[in-house]
Structures are given as structure tokens and as C-alpha cells.
């Protein structure tokens, strides 16, 4: 079972297998109070959560992971290249300028997203003191047996995860299924100002394209059953 949580401005996921749950990304820290009600709807509790697996170390994905680790001892997994950022709560060095970020705010969607992010703690990078690093190609020993595909560009350690028993791919921010600046639906990459390397992010699309998953779940935007090739082709067309 997969349960999508969050808002129009960002998602995180509960992946349940055999009564145990993996949290994939941890949203914004302000989404913390939605976790137990969602688990209850699945017939599960916080004691059934065995792992938190992060697609990358940005604050709208690290979210409440550190708090869950501290209060419930839940292990947190992240790619080795993003592990130090996750432990230290460091912001990334994006290739875009601050002026480029300001330019996005001419769009109403960006203003709404900014206000929502601030209200839900997204501009305070949380620390996760202990993380379990993983590498490309690893199969994580967590509920769902997630397979790791390293897709750098949005961050150095960004990864997507394939869940074989659900035939599902969790894409994180390697591709968004909406333009996070304008709110326009469809497959887009994050803007340059939000990436460590936009060129590398486009190169990483080939790693997603070669996968074959029935359904794709995104950090931003609605899930899709169009298939990886169609989604990647659409994202490339926006370059």
C-alpha cells in the first residue's frame, strides 16, 4: 500500500508492506501532525514505521525526519553525497543566483508556495544527527525493499527509489509533475536556481528513462501512469 501525504506544494509518502511502513521523504516539518492520522487510516501506528528514506537533503524533504529519529529512534537513510548536509542541516549551493530566485516571485504560484513553505518551517534546515548512507544500486533493507538509483543534479546526492512489489517509482525532485514556479501541470525539471547542476539533472533523466514502472510518484505534482519514457520526454521538451 502507498499513501501520499502533504499538499499541492509538496508530497511525502507512506509505503506499507507486511504491516511495516517506510516513510519516503518527510515533507515540511509542519506536516508532522498529519503522520499519525494517516497511519491510523492504514491500520498502522508510529510503532510500525521502521525507516525514513530521503530522496535528497532539501528542507522540504528532510522535514520532520530528525524529530522522528529523536523521539522514536527511527533510522534515517540518505545517499552518501547528501549525508553530511542532512546531519549538519546545511543548505545547498545552487547554481542559480539569489536574483533568479527573486524573479520567480512574479508568479502567483511561487508567492503562495513561499508563504506556505515559511509557515511550515521550510526555511529552517532541520538536522538529522545520525544517518545511514547508501549508494547507487543498493537495495535497502526497509519495508518495500527499495532499490536506489542515483540521479544527481537537483542535489549531489539526489536519488529515485523503485519499489518492486508496487511497481512504483518515487521520483523526488529529479522530475516535478508541475512547474514549481508557475504551477503549470506537466513534467518539468526544477529551475536552475534550485539545482546544484541543471545540466547534470538533465543527464540523470536517462537513468529514469531506462526504468519501467507502472506509476511514478513525485515530490511536487500528481502521480502519473504515463510511463517513464513519456514523462522524461516531456521534461526534456521543456528545456
N, C-alpha and C positions, 0 to 999 in steps of 0.2 A: 504494500500500500504506500502511496505517495500523497502527502498533504502539502499544498502550497500555502504559505502564510505571508504576511506583510501587507503592502498597499500598492497602489499604482506607481509609487516611486521606488519600490524595491521589494524583492521577494527573498524568502528563505524557505527551507523545505524539511519535512519530516519523512524519513524513509524507514518503513517498518518491515521487518522480516522475522517470522517465527517469534513474534511477541517482543522483539527488541528493536530499538529505534536508533538511527543515526540522524543527527541534525546536520544538514548540509547548509553551510553559512549560518550566521547568527544575526542577520538583519542589522538594523539600527538598534542601539542599546535601549531605546524607548519602546521597542517591540517586545521586551521581555515578558510583560504581563499577559501576552497572548499565548504563551507556550503551554502552560498547564491546561487551560480550557481546550486547546486543540488536541493535546494528548488525551484528555478525558473523552473527547468526541471519538477518538480512535480506540477507546477502551484500554488506554495505557496511562501510565503515570511517569513522573520525573525519574523514578527509580528504574524505569525501563530504558532510559536514554543511556546508551553505552559509549557514544562518541560524538564529538563535534568535528566535522571535516570542512575546512575552509578552502574555497576556490582560490582566494588570494587575501592579501592583508590590508585591503582598504577598510576604512572605519564603518562603512555601511554593510560590510560583510563579516567583520570581526565582531561588531556589536556587543552582545551580552555574553560572548564565549568565556571571557575571563571571569565574569561573575559566576557562571555556572561551574566553572572549574573550582573556584574558591569555595562555593557553598556546597557543592555536591561531588566534588572530586572527579568530574567527568573529563577524560582526556581530550585534548585538542590537537588535531593533525593539520599540518600545512606544509607546502613544498619547501624544501631546504632553502631555496633562494629568497623566500619571503619570511623565513622563520625568525630572523633577527628583528625585522620590523614588527612582527607580531609580538615578540617578547618585550621589546622596548617601547612599543606604542609609537613608533616613528612614522611620520608622513613620508610619502614617496617623493622623489624628484622627477616630476613630469616634464616632458619636453616642451610643453606649451608655456607661454608667458602668462603672468597674472592678468595682463591686459586682455589676453584672449579669453580668459575665464570671465572677466567682466563683460566682454562683448556678448556672451551667451545670454546675459540677463535682459537683453532687449526682447526676449521671447517670454510670453506669459507663463508657459510651462516651466521654464527654468526658474522664474521667480517663485512659483508655487513649490517646486522641488526644493529650492533653497530654504524657504521658510519651514517646510516640513522637516528637512534634514536638521536644521538648527534646533527645532522644537523637540526632536527625538535623539539628540546627543551626537549627531553625526559629525560634528566638528571637533570632537574631543576623542582622539585616538585612544581606545582602551588598550591596556596591557594584558597580555596572557603570559605570566611568568614562566610556565612550563609548556612546551610544545613538543610534539613528536614529529620530526621531519620525515618527509617521504620524497621519493624521486620518480622520475618519469618511468612508466611501465610497471610500477608497483601495484600489487593487489592488496588493498588494505583489509586487515582482519577486523572489520567492523560489520555491523548488520548491513546487508546488501552487497558485501564483498566488492566494494567499488574499485574499478580499475582506473589508474591515473594516467592522463595524457597531458604532458606539459605543453602549454600554449602561451608562451611569454609574449609580451608587448604591452598589454594593459598594465601589468606589473611584471617584474622579472620572474616571479615565481607563480604566475597565474597557471591554473590547471583546470581542465574539464574532467568530469568523472562519468564513467559508464557503469550503469547498474544492470548486469546481465539478466537477472531474474525478472526485471520490469521492462527490459529492452529500452531503457531510458538513458538519455544523456543530459547531465547537468552542466550547462554551458558557462555559468557565472557571467562575467563581463567580457569574455572573448568575443561574443556577439550579443548585442541587445536586440530584442524584438520590438523596439521602438527607438526613435531618435530621442535621446535623453535631453537634448536641447530644446527641440520644438514640440515633442510629444507625438510626432507623426508615427503611425504604426509601420511595422515592417523591419526587416533585418538591417541593422546598421552597426558599425563599429563605434566605440566611444570616440569623441572628438580628440584631436591631437593634444589639447591642453590637459586631458585626463590620462594620457598614456605615458609610459616610460619610453616607448618606441612604437610609433604608429606603423612604420614600415615592418617592424618585426611582428606586430599584431596581424597585419595582412598576410605575412608569410605563414603565420600559425594557422591560418584558415585551411591550409592544405592538410593539416593533421586532423581537423574536424571533418573535412570533406571525405576522407578515406574511411570514416566510421559509418556504420549503418545502424541507426537507432530508430525505433518506431516513433518516439516522442522526444522532443527537446524542451527542457525547462531552462528559463533564462533568469538572470538576476534582475533584469528590467524588461518588461513586456510579457505578453501572454505566451503560454506554451504553444508548440507547433507540432503538427504531424506531417508537415510538408516534406520532411526528409532532409538530411544533412546537405546533400548536394544542392538542393533548391535554395536552402537558407544561405549557404555560403555564396552561391551565385548572386543572390540578391544583395548580400552585404558587399560583395566586390563591385557590384554595379553602382554603388553609392560613392565610390572613391573619387 
